[in-house]
């Protein structure tokens, strides 16, 4: 299994809005593409205090090929929606993982 992990750090006062919007809008739009098979949202508990709230959103893909299609055809547009809503109030970085066992 291939896991796309996106770590977001959002200003504390936007934490609840961010989580509600992610759950009700953004993640649903990602899942509608049909490429991720499931997802998880987690809060980081061990982090350097940066004045923000940090979350990990993980999307599970059956194959690297499916992930590559998703990344090439959908990722930029979906990420633009996050940026448009929270520009200047968040940072993010994606990483790609392979589940071994």
C-alpha positions as CSV (number, residue, x, y, z in Angstrom):
1,X,0.0,0.0,0.0
2,X,1.1,3.5,-0.8
3,X,0.4,6.3,1.7
4,X,0.4,10.0,0.8
5,X,1.0,11.8,4.1
6,X,0.3,15.6,4.1
7,X,1.3,17.4,7.3
8,X,-0.5,20.7,7.9
9,X,0.3,23.3,10.5
10,X,-2.6,25.9,10.8
11,X,-2.9,28.9,13.0
12,X,-4.5,27.9,16.4
13,X,-7.5,30.1,16.0
14,X,-8.4,28.4,12.7
15,X,-8.0,24.8,14.0
16,X,-11.8,24.0,14.3
17,X,-12.7,25.7,11.1
18,X,-9.8,23.8,9.3
19,X,-10.9,20.4,10.7
20,X,-14.6,20.9,9.9
21,X,-13.8,22.1,6.4
22,X,-11.3,19.3,5.8
23,X,-13.9,16.7,6.9
24,X,-16.9,18.1,5.2
25,X,-15.4,19.5,1.9
26,X,-11.8,18.8,1.1
27,X,-11.4,15.2,2.0
28,X,-14.7,14.4,0.3
29,X,-13.4,16.0,-2.9
30,X,-10.2,14.0,-2.7
31,X,-12.1,10.7,-2.1
32,X,-14.5,11.4,-5.0
33,X,-11.6,11.1,-7.4
34,X,-11.7,7.3,-6.7
35,X,-8.0,7.0,-6.3
36,X,-7.4,7.0,-2.5
37,X,-9.1,4.0,-1.0
38,X,-9.3,5.3,2.6
39,X,-7.9,8.1,4.7
40,X,-7.0,9.0,8.3
41,X,-6.7,12.4,10.0
42,X,-4.4,12.6,13.1
43,X,-3.2,15.3,15.4
44,X,0.5,15.6,16.1
45,X,1.1,15.3,19.9
46,X,4.8,15.7,19.9
47,X,6.0,18.8,18.1
48,X,8.0,21.9,18.7
49,X,5.7,24.7,19.8
50,X,5.2,26.8,16.7
51,X,2.0,28.6,17.7
52,X,-0.1,26.4,15.4
53,X,-2.0,23.2,15.4
54,X,-0.4,20.4,13.4
55,X,-2.3,17.5,11.7
56,X,-1.4,14.6,9.4
57,X,-3.8,13.6,6.7
58,X,-3.0,10.2,5.2
59,X,-4.6,8.9,2.0
60,X,-4.1,5.2,1.2
61,X,-3.6,4.1,-2.5
62,X,-3.5,0.5,-3.8
63,X,-0.6,1.2,-6.1
64,X,2.1,3.7,-7.0
65,X,0.5,4.0,-10.4
66,X,-2.8,5.0,-8.9
67,X,-1.1,7.6,-6.7
68,X,0.8,9.0,-9.7
69,X,-2.4,9.5,-11.7
70,X,-4.0,11.2,-8.7
71,X,-1.0,13.4,-8.2
72,X,-0.7,14.4,-11.9
73,X,-4.4,14.9,-12.5
74,X,-5.9,16.1,-9.2
75,X,-3.5,17.1,-6.5
76,X,-2.6,20.6,-7.6
77,X,-6.3,21.7,-8.1
78,X,-7.3,20.1,-4.8
79,X,-4.4,21.7,-3.0
80,X,-5.3,25.1,-4.6
81,X,-8.6,25.0,-2.7
82,X,-6.8,24.6,0.6
83,X,-4.5,27.4,-0.3
84,X,-7.3,29.7,-1.4
85,X,-9.1,29.2,1.9
86,X,-6.1,29.4,4.3
87,X,-3.4,31.3,2.4
88,X,-0.9,32.8,4.7
89,X,-2.3,31.0,7.7
90,X,-0.9,27.5,7.2
91,X,2.0,25.5,5.9
92,X,2.1,22.0,4.6
93,X,4.4,19.4,3.3
94,X,3.6,16.1,1.6
95,X,5.5,12.9,1.8
96,X,5.0,9.5,0.2
97,X,5.3,6.3,2.2
98,X,5.2,2.6,1.3
99,X,3.6,0.2,3.8
100,X,5.9,-2.8,4.3
101,X,4.1,-4.9,6.9
